[in-house]
Amino acid sequence: MNAIQTNQLTRSFGALKAVDRLTLEIPRGTVFGFLGPNGSGKTTTIRLLLGLLDADQGSAQVLGFDTREQPDEVRVRCGALLEHHGLYERLSAAENLDYYGHIWHMSKADREKRIRELLEPLDLYERRDEPIGRWSRGMKQKLAVARTLMHRPELIFLDEPTAGLDPVASSALREDLSTLVAQEGVTIFLTTHNLAEAEKLCDRVGVINHGHLLAVGSPSDLRSKTSAPRLFVTGKDITSQIVEDVKNHPLVQRLQQQNGRLIVDLNDLTRSHEIVALLVRAGVQIDEVRKEKADLEDVFLQLVEEEKGGEE
């Protein structure tokens, strides 16, 4: 059974269609990344899936329960970290988790055991008695993730969990999320506009913009199906005429020039030697040649551009 299944799920706010006919299946045990810019419909989708908003049309089942008819059954089996971390800064880490354990009617012994289970992998257990008001934003966010897992949910929703964190704190939280996923065996629905983050964390991703689902699949599938293979050439004496000659080569889909480097999208990466030979004949002093498929950010930008083209 899928953890999440939607069929033509739609929600509007006045003239704005925030989620537009979303049809999606997310298997259990998956880390699913829902990718899109701010205002693309990610948070609205989470609220629909948790039964906090009613859909205008379409349906959604979460863990086998209908979100319109059985929202309480959905929420009791899920954890969520939305806009606010939901922590009390005058309390310690242990007191915060203990409080939420009380809400979920957990016994004292179970609460104590669970607090240790969650805080030790996050390297927070030794600091469990400190008031968290003095903690860094990154530490608080780790604790907020632990809060969502306190009652052993089958599925958790994380809405932009690394937003506002510095690169070091973001990286640490990503590693901790991977550890907790392996430990808990939980399904994660993660929204983000950080595409590098999704590529590192997620088994599957969906790309949404203006409420439309543009693509869904594993990061590698999206890269292979959507993006052109790419050649990076660094060198000297790259004139405007050489750039024009490369751009007009039948193998080339697109060319960018950045600080003495050519970024060339190709139809066939196995024939990249033809572009290198063209550059050598033209007198370019080549320092480095690198071949790779485009990353998830390139895929996303291409999908958004294609959507814009379809609307014109």
Secondary structure, 3 states (H helix, E strand, C coil): CEEEEEEEEEEEECCEEEEEEEEEEEECCCEEEEECCCCCCHHHHHHHHCCCCCCCEEEEEECCEECCCCHHHHHHCEEEECCCCCCCCCCEHHHHHHHHHHHCCCCHHHHHHHHHHHHCCCCCHHHCCCEHHHCCHHHHHHHHHHHHHCCCCCEEEEECCCCCCCHHHHHHHHHHHHHHHHHHCCEEEEEECCHHHHHHHCCEEEEEECCEEEEEECHHHHHHHHCCEEEEEEEECCCHHHHHHHHCCCCEEEEEEECCEEEEEECCHHHHHHHHHHHHHCCCEEEEEEEEECCHHHHHHHHHHHHHHHHC
